Amino acid sequence: MAADIKISHLIPLYRSRRFADVIAANVAELAAPDTEILLADRNGDEAFCEDLRAQFTDVPNLRVICDATDATWVGNIAGLIGAARGTYIQILPHDDGTTKAATDAMCAALDTAPDAVLAYGRVRAFDLAGAPLPNRDELNSAESAEATGWALNDALPLLWTGRFNGAFKGVIRRATAQLPACRFTATTSTALSERAWLFSLALQGRFQFVPMDVLYKRYYPDSTHHGWTVTAETHEEATQLMINAINHTLHDPALRSYAIQDMRENCAAKLRSMQGCCEKFRYTPATDPAQNRLRGAPIAWGTRV
C-alpha cells in the first residue's frame, strides 16, 4: 500500500466520451495529494483515454488504463480493485457524481469503526437533464448511524431484501475488497453480481450507515443496468457465488452448513415464485437448529466466525 494514499476512486469506463464533463467534474472535486483516481477502459478506446491523460496531466495520483480485453463492467472493476493502493476504495460509475465532503465523511466513519468494512449513505436519483427522480432515491431510512452490532443474520438476507441500497458505491476497506474470498465475480449476464459481492464483504464485517447524501445517480434508458434481465439462472449463479464466499469465510462447520442451507432454501423459493408456483417471494430465514445462536453469530472486521 502507498502509505500516503487515503482513498482510491475507481472509475470504470465504457463508451464514456458522452460523460466527459461528469468525469472531469468528479476529478476536479476529488483530486487531492492523499487521493488516487483510477480510470479504466477495457474496450480499447485509446483516443478517449489519451484525451483524458492530456486533460488530467497535472492531477496527482491519477492513472488512465486502456486495453482491449473487452472485460465486462464486473471484470473492469475487479481489475481496478486489484490495482488500488489506498487504505479505502470507492467505485464511482462514469455517469454518477459525488462530493469530497461525502467521501471524507465515509472515510471518517471507517476510521472510527474498526469493525466496519464499508460505509455508505443516501443516494439521490436524477435523469440526464438533471431533474430529480425522488421515486428512485435510495435513502435507507430504516438504517441507523448509531448501530454497532453485526451478525450473520445481517448478511444472509442481503441479496433477497434489497437492504443496503447504494452500498456498492460506498467507501470500502481495500484490504477487505482484495481478499480472495471477496473477489468480484460476474454472473453470466452480470446482473446481481454486485449484490453477491456485497454479501461476501458483509461476511467480513459491518456496514456503517452515514446519514447524508453521498452519491448522485443518473437514470436513463441505455444505462448498463437498465437492460438487465434477471432469470432463474441468474439467481442460481448469484446464489452459488454467495455459497463460494461462505465456504471461503465461515470456518465453523455448523455456521457454514446453516448459511448454505439459508441460501439454497431462499433461492429455491425465489425460483418457485418466478415460475408462478407460489405467492410472491419473501425472504424467509432457514430454521436455526441452535435457537438463533447461528443466525446471531457476530461478525467483525479481522475475524472469522
URMOFEN-V211469 format. One line per field, one symbol per residue. phi: phi as a letter, one per 20 degrees, with the letter a starting at -180 (. if undefined). psi: psi as a letter, one per 40 degrees, with the letter a starting at -180 (. if undefined). burial: 1 if it has 24 or more other C-alpha atoms within 12 Angstrom, else 0. A space follows every 50 residues. Layout:
phi = ???
psi = ???
burial = ???
This chain:
phi = .ffeefbdeddfdalegfdgfffffffffegagecdcddbdddmefffff fffffdgeefldcddcbdflfffffffgffgfefcffccbecgfddcbcf ffffffffffgdcfeedbcbbedddbefenffcffdfddlfeecfefceb bgfeegegfedmfmgnffefecfffffefgfdgfcefgemfmgffffgff ffferfededfbfcbddddbfdfgffefdedgfffffffffffgfgffde efgfffffffffgfffffffffffemebfgfbgcfffefdlmfffeffcc gnccf
psi = hhdehdihhhghihfedefdddddddddddhidehhhhhhheefgddddd dddddfdehifhihhhifefiiddddddddddeieidiihhhieeiiaid dddddddddddegeeiehhiaihhiiadeehigdeeigefeeiheeheih idedddedddeeifheddeahihddddeidefhhiiideeiedddddddd ddedaihhhhgiheihhhhidfidedehhhiddddddddddddddddddh ehddddddddddddddddddddddefeaihhhhhiihheffedddehihi heih.
burial = 00001111111111110011011101100111011111111110100110 01100100101111110000111111111111111111111111111111 01111111110011111111111111000000000011110000100011 11111111110111111111111111110011111110111111111111 11111111111111111110000000000001011111111111111111 00001101111111111111100000000000101100000001101111 10011
